[in-house]
Amino acid sequence: MTSADDLLGFVTAVSGETYLKIEENLGDGYVRLRISEAERRQAKHDIRCVEDIVIELLRNSRDAHARRLFLATSREGETRTISIIDDGVGIPDAMLDRVFEPRVTSKLETMVMDQWGVHGRGMALFSIRSNAVQAHVVSSGLHKGTALSVITESKQLPERADQSTWPSIECDDAGVPHVARGPHNIVRRAVEFALEHPGIELFIGTPAEILATISATARREIDSSELLFCDDESKLPVWQRPAMASDAAELVRIAVGLGLSISERTAHRVLAGEVAPLRPVLSAATRTGMHAAPAATPDIYRDRRGLRIHPADLAEFQNKLEEAFDLLAERYYVHLRSAPRITLNGDDLRVRFELEKDD
């Protein structure tokens, strides 16, 4: 144990700020850090670039049992804004800020090990806030999902220079797709996550594109009478709230409540259908970057509980459906509002086309 005299001498040799980082001087240049300082250093190490923040946000939503994720990202000068909106279990009001404290987690008995390492230590959001200019929960509620926003500065936290190129996807000998080439940018992280979790529908785009996608999806899934008699948007899941907007000003207000900063002019364009809804990342990636490979023969006896289709085959099927629809589009002056929606429930495969007539 270090003597009081030794400790006093050590304290006088360092600044007060440095001393606050130390629990014990062990001698010969060794010290024992305080827990708070060790956590701060670990948090700085966990996040090395903006792309690390993106994957941590996606993993966080996954662990909240989200099945649909909307990732909006934009950059102005040196400032990057990232907003993620999900349909997960949500966060109670009392925890909206505390979830950013170290070691705070809802996963008491479980941790997840995936290709990005261990998740579930209660350090992800703490690490993000420690490395970002700002990170906060914009809106959430139990069983209503979450909207979370992060702002970074490139001088403080670097990011890849090329943020527009989508990765190239190839299939291995077993027909399983994987990212083969491309910059390690935000889009690549999103594609890798989508390939790892094909059961989660992930969208990535600008705030305007994400808002258009949310609005179109919500209106498609919410009964019109439910919207008509709903007098409080907070009663709806977070991601469905844009469907309640009756005019551009209201849409701007609701969008801000999701961490999506748009102008009233952009809101008018969204309401007018001038901003096209996005394809899911898995569909968009396989449509633009998939290299042809021999199709694997499905084993129909492998799982008798119902038909299961490989995500790559499902995405290719969706693309073929859209191409086939061109016949009707030419003859009847209609076009698709969004990509064909495919749902598979046991042995029931359904395809839904949302149409929009030309003026």
C-alpha positions in Angstrom: 0.0 0.0 0.0 1.3 3.4 -0.9 2.2 5.6 2.1 0.5 8.9 2.8 3.8 10.7 2.2 4.4 9.0 -1.1 0.8 9.8 -2.2 1.1 13.4 -1.1 4.4 13.8 -3.0 2.7 12.2 -6.1 -0.3 14.5 -5.9 1.9 17.6 -5.7 3.7 16.4 -8.9 0.6 16.3 -11.0 -2.1 18.7 -11.8 -5.5 18.4 -10.1 -7.1 17.3 -13.3 -4.7 14.4 -13.7 -5.2 13.4 -10.1 -8.9 13.1 -10.6 -8.1 10.3 -13.1 -6.2 8.2 -10.5 -7.4 5.9 -7.8 -4.0 4.7 -6.5 -0.3 5.4 -7.2 1.4 2.0 -7.4 4.9 3.3 -7.7 7.5 3.0 -10.5 5.3 5.0 -12.9 2.3 2.7 -12.4 -1.1 3.9 -11.3 -4.6 2.4 -10.9 -7.1 4.5 -12.9 -10.5 5.4 -11.5 -13.4 3.5 -13.0 -14.7 6.7 -14.7 -11.4 7.3 -16.4 -11.0 3.7 -17.6 -14.5 3.8 -19.0 -13.8 7.1 -20.8 -10.7 5.6 -22.4 -12.5 2.5 -23.4 -15.3 4.6 -24.9 -12.7 6.6 -27.0 -11.2 3.3 -28.2 -14.6 1.7 -29.1 -15.4 4.4 -31.6 -12.7 5.3 -34.1 -14.7 6.7 -37.0 -18.3 7.7 -38.0 -18.8 4.3 -39.5 -18.3 2.7 -36.1 -21.2 4.9 -34.7 -23.5 3.7 -37.5 -22.9 0.0 -36.8 -23.4 0.6 -33.0 -26.7 2.3 -33.6 -27.9 -0.5 -35.9 -26.8 -3.1 -33.3 -28.6 -1.2 -30.6 -31.9 -1.2 -32.5 -31.5 -4.9 -33.3 -31.1 -5.7 -29.7 -34.3 -3.7 -29.0 -36.1 -6.2 -31.2 -36.6 -3.8 -34.1 -37.7 -5.3 -37.3 -37.7 -2.1 -39.4 -34.9 0.5 -39.3 -34.7 3.9 -41.0 -31.2 5.4 -41.1 -30.9 9.0 -42.3 -27.5 10.7 -42.8 -26.4 14.0 -44.2 -23.3 16.2 -44.1 -22.9 20.0 -44.2 -19.3 21.2 -44.2 -17.5 19.3 -41.4 -20.7 18.3 -39.6 -22.3 14.9 -40.1 -25.8 14.2 -38.8 -27.0 10.6 -38.3 -30.6 9.8 -37.2 -31.9 6.3 -36.7 -35.6 5.5 -36.3 -36.8 2.0 -35.3 -39.9 0.0 -34.4 -38.2 -1.6 -31.4 -39.4 -1.9 -27.8 -38.6 1.8 -27.0 -37.2 3.5 -24.0 -39.2 4.6 -20.9 -39.1 8.4 -20.2 -37.0 8.0 -17.1 -34.2 6.4 -19.1 -34.0 8.7 -22.1 -30.8 10.3 -20.9 -29.5 7.6 -18.6 -29.1 5.1 -21.4 -26.0 7.1 -22.4 -24.4 6.4 -19.0 -21.7 3.7 -18.9 -22.7 0.1 -18.1 -26.4 0.9 -18.5 -28.1 -1.9 -20.4 -31.4 -3.8 -20.7 -29.5 -7.0 -21.4 -28.9 -8.3 -17.8 -28.4 -12.0 -18.7 -27.4 -11.8 -22.3 -24.7 -10.4 -24.6 -24.5 -10.7 -28.3 -21.4 -11.8 -30.2 -21.4 -10.9 -33.9 -18.9 -10.0 -36.6 -18.3 -6.7 -34.9 -17.5 -8.1 -31.5 -19.4 -8.2 -28.2 -22.5 -6.1 -27.7 -24.5 -5.8 -24.5 -21.9 -4.3 -22.1 -23.9 -1.1 -21.7 -21.1 0.9 -23.4 -22.3 1.5 -26.9 -24.3 4.7 -26.4 -21.8 6.0 -23.8 -19.1 5.5 -26.4 -21.1 7.2 -29.1 -21.8 10.3 -26.9 -18.1 10.4 -25.7 -17.0 10.7 -29.3 -19.7 12.8 -30.8 -20.5 16.5 -30.6 -24.0 15.6 -29.6 -26.1 12.4 -29.1 -29.6 12.2 -27.7 -32.9 10.3 -27.9 -35.2 12.6 -29.9 -38.4 10.6 -29.2 -39.3 7.2 -27.7 -41.7 5.4 -25.6 -42.3 1.9 -24.4 -43.5 -0.4 -27.2 -43.4 2.6 -29.6 -39.9 2.5 -31.0 -37.1 5.1 -30.8 -35.7 8.0 -32.8 -32.1 8.8 -31.9 -29.9 11.5 -33.4 -26.1 11.9 -33.4 -24.0 14.9 -34.6 -20.2 14.5 -35.3 -17.5 16.8 -36.6 -15.0 15.3 -39.1 -12.1 17.2 -37.4 -12.9 15.3 -34.2 -14.0 12.0 -35.6 -13.0 11.0 -39.1 -15.1 9.3 -41.8 -14.4 7.8 -45.2 -14.0 10.3 -48.0 -16.2 8.3 -50.4 -19.7 8.1 -48.9 -21.6 7.5 -52.1 -20.2 4.3 -53.5 -22.2 1.1 -52.8 -20.2 -2.1 -52.2 -20.0 -5.0 -54.6 -21.7 -8.2 -53.4 -20.7 -11.7 -54.3 -21.9 -15.2 -53.4 -19.7 -17.9 -51.9 -19.8 -21.5 -53.1 -22.9 -22.1 -50.9 -24.7 -19.2 -52.6 -24.5 -17.0 -49.5 -24.0 -13.3 -50.4 -21.2 -11.2 -48.8 -19.6 -7.9 -49.4 -16.6 -8.4 -51.6 -15.3 -4.9 -52.5 -16.0 -1.3 -51.9 -15.0 1.5 -49.5 -15.6 1.0 -45.8 -18.2 3.8 -45.7 -21.5 4.2 -44.0 -23.4 2.4 -46.9 -21.1 -0.6 -46.6 -21.8 -0.9 -42.9 -25.5 -0.8 -43.6 -25.2 -3.4 -46.3 -23.1 -5.7 -44.1 -25.7 -5.4 -41.3 -28.6 -6.1 -43.7 -26.8 -9.2 -45.0 -26.2 -10.4 -41.4 -29.8 -9.8 -40.5 -32.1 -10.4 -43.5 -35.1 -10.5 -41.2 -34.7 -6.8 -40.5 -35.9 -4.3 -43.1 -33.3 -1.5 -43.2 -33.5 1.7 -45.2 -30.7 4.3 -45.7 -30.8 7.7 -47.3 -31.1 11.4 -46.8 -33.5 12.9 -44.3 -36.0 13.7 -47.1 -35.7 10.2 -48.6 -36.2 8.6 -45.2 -39.2 10.8 -44.4 -40.8 9.9 -47.8 -40.2 6.2 -47.1 -41.6 6.4 -43.6 -44.7 8.3 -44.8 -45.4 5.9 -47.7 -44.9 2.8 -45.5 -47.0 4.1 -42.6 -49.9 5.2 -44.8 -49.8 1.8 -46.5 -50.0 -0.1 -43.1 -52.2 2.2 -41.0 -55.9 2.0 -41.5 -57.2 5.4 -42.7 -59.9 5.5 -40.0 -57.2 5.1 -37.4 -55.5 8.2 -38.6 -58.8 10.1 -38.9 -59.8 9.6 -35.3 -56.3 9.9 -33.8 -56.0 13.3 -32.1 -52.5 12.8 -30.6 -49.6 11.6 -32.7 -47.8 10.4 -29.5 -50.3 7.6 -29.4 -48.8 6.2 -32.6 -45.4 4.3 -32.8 -42.6 6.8 -33.4 -41.9 5.8 -37.0 -45.6 6.1 -38.0 -46.2 9.6 -36.9 -45.4 11.4 -40.2 -48.6 9.8 -41.6 -50.6 12.2 -39.4 -49.3 15.3 -41.1 -52.0 17.2 -42.9 -49.8 19.9 -44.4 -46.1 20.8 -44.9 -45.7 22.8 -41.7 -47.0 19.9 -39.6 -44.8 17.4 -41.5 -41.7 19.6 -40.7 -42.7 19.7 -37.0 -43.2 15.9 -36.9 -40.0 15.3 -38.8 -37.9 17.4 -36.4 -39.4 15.1 -33.6 -37.8 12.2 -35.4 -34.4 13.9 -35.8 -35.0 14.6 -39.5 -34.2 18.3 -40.3 -36.0 19.3 -43.5 -37.3 22.6 -45.0 -40.9 23.3 -45.6 -40.3 23.2 -49.3 -38.9 19.7 -49.0 -42.0 18.8 -46.9 -44.2 20.0 -49.8 -42.3 17.7 -52.1 -42.7 14.7 -49.8 -46.4 15.3 -49.5 -46.7 15.7 -53.3 -44.9 12.4 -53.9 -42.0 14.0 -55.6 -39.5 12.3 -53.3 -39.4 8.6 -54.2 -39.5 6.1 -51.3 -36.3 4.1 -50.8 -35.8 0.4 -51.5 -34.7 -1.7 -48.5 -30.9 -1.8 -48.3 -30.8 -5.6 -49.1 -32.9 -5.1 -52.2 -31.0 -2.0 -53.4 -27.6 -3.6 -52.8 -28.4 -6.9 -54.6 -30.0 -5.0 -57.5 -26.9 -2.8 -58.1 -24.0 -4.9 -56.9 -24.7 -8.6 -57.0 -22.5 -10.7 -59.2 -24.2 -13.6 -60.8 -23.6 -17.1 -59.3 -25.1 -20.5 -59.8 -28.4 -20.8 -57.9 -28.2 -23.3 -55.1 -30.8 -26.1 -55.2 -33.2 -25.6 -52.2 -33.6 -28.5 -49.8 -37.4 -28.6 -49.5 -37.2 -31.2 -46.7 -34.9 -29.2 -44.6 -37.6 -27.3 -42.8 -41.2 -28.6 -42.9 -42.6 -25.6 -40.9 -43.0 -23.5 -44.0 -41.2 -22.2 -47.0 -38.0 -20.2 -46.5 -36.4 -18.2 -49.2 -32.8 -16.9 -49.2 -32.7 -13.1 -49.0 -30.7 -12.9 -52.2 -33.3 -14.9 -54.1 -36.1 -12.8 -52.5 -34.4 -9.6 -53.7 -33.9 -11.0 -57.2 -37.6 -12.1 -57.3 -38.6 -8.5 -56.2 -36.5 -7.0 -59.0 -38.1 -9.4 -61.6 -41.6 -8.4 -60.4 -40.8 -4.8 -60.9 -39.5 -5.4 -64.4 -42.6 -7.4 -65.3 -44.8 -4.6 -64.0 -43.5 -2.4 -66.8 -46.0 -4.1 -69.2 -49.0 -2.8 -67.2 -47.3 0.6 -66.7 -47.0 1.2 -70.4 -50.6 0.1 -71.2 -52.5 1.5 -68.4 -50.5 4.7 -67.5 -49.8 3.7 -63.9 -46.5 3.2 -62.1 -45.3 1.8 -58.8 -45.2 4.1 -55.8 -42.6 1.9 -54.2 -40.9 -1.5 -54.7 -43.2 -4.5 -54.7 -43.7 -5.7 -51.1 -43.2 -9.4 -50.5 -44.4 -11.1 -47.4 -43.9 -14.8 -46.5 -45.9 -16.4 -43.8 -45.5 -20.2 -43.6 -46.5 -21.5 -47.0 -48.3 -18.2 -48.0 -46.3 -15.9 -50.3 -47.9 -12.6 -51.1 -46.9 -9.7 -53.3 -48.4 -6.3 -53.0 -48.1 -3.5 -55.6 -48.8 0.0 -54.5 -49.9 1.9 -57.6 -49.9 5.5 -58.5 -51.7 6.8 -61.6 -50.2 9.3 -64.0 -51.9 12.7 -64.3 
